[in-house]
Amino acid sequence: MTRLAVCPGSFDPITNGHLDIIERGAKIFDRVTVAVFNNQSKSPLFTVEERLALIEASTRHLPNVSVDASNGLLIDYAKKKNAQVVLRGLRAVSDFEYEMQITSANRKLDPDVETLFMMTNNQYSFLSSSIIKEIAKYGSNVSDLVPEPVVTALQNKYIHQ
């Protein structure tokens, strides 16, 4: 049986913290699907299509990683894909409370899909897509915080705004 994990998020944009979780997950699971979900409470800088392209370019070196998008519930997506696990990254204790609520709701909806929490590497524990966008907006260097394709995409976005 193929062990499939879904790694969900808005990824606006993908950061090195996200990539750390994806790479480590790819070592544990036979396949990892990075699923872009459009968070209605956020106004994204990148379109879903742009985010998919950036994730694909950033994970090209991982042959067992694929990229997809969904607008529905995460648990419905996981069931549709026959995923056994939802892979989530945690940066700090503040992430845990929110993630625990989501995991409890998902477990109520489908107790067969497990959630695996993985602590991000300490060097990325302060990173969020929001922080990256704020830094890039003012022209500061983000090259050690995001994959190379994202550096160029951020520069292009903020030059044209």
VENGI-V152628 format. One record per backbone hydrogen bond with DSSP energy under -1.0 kcal/mol. CO is the residue of the C=O (numbers start at 0). NH is the residue of the N-H. Records with the same first field share a line. If there is no record, write none. Layout:
CO = NH, NH
//
This chain:
2 = 30
3 = 83, 84
4 = 32
5 = 86
6 = 34
8 = 36
14 = 18
15 = 19
16 = 20
17 = 21
18 = 22
19 = 23
20 = 24
21 = 25
24 = 28
30 = 4
31 = 65
32 = 6
33 = 67
34 = 8
35 = 69
38 = 41
46 = 50
47 = 51
48 = 52
49 = 53
50 = 54
51 = 55
52 = 56
53 = 57
54 = 58
58 = 61
61 = 64
63 = 31
65 = 33
67 = 35
72 = 76
73 = 77
74 = 78
75 = 79
76 = 80
77 = 82
78 = 81
83 = 113
84 = 5
85 = 115
87 = 117
89 = 119
91 = 94
92 = 96
94 = 98
95 = 99
96 = 100
97 = 101
98 = 102
99 = 103
100 = 104
101 = 105
102 = 106
103 = 107
104 = 108
105 = 109
109 = 112
113 = 85
115 = 87
117 = 89
120 = 123
121 = 124
123 = 126
127 = 131
128 = 132
129 = 133
130 = 134
131 = 135
132 = 136
134 = 139
135 = 138
141 = 144, 145
144 = 15
146 = 149, 150
147 = 151
148 = 152
149 = 153
150 = 154
151 = 155
152 = 156
153 = 157
154 = 158
155 = 159
//
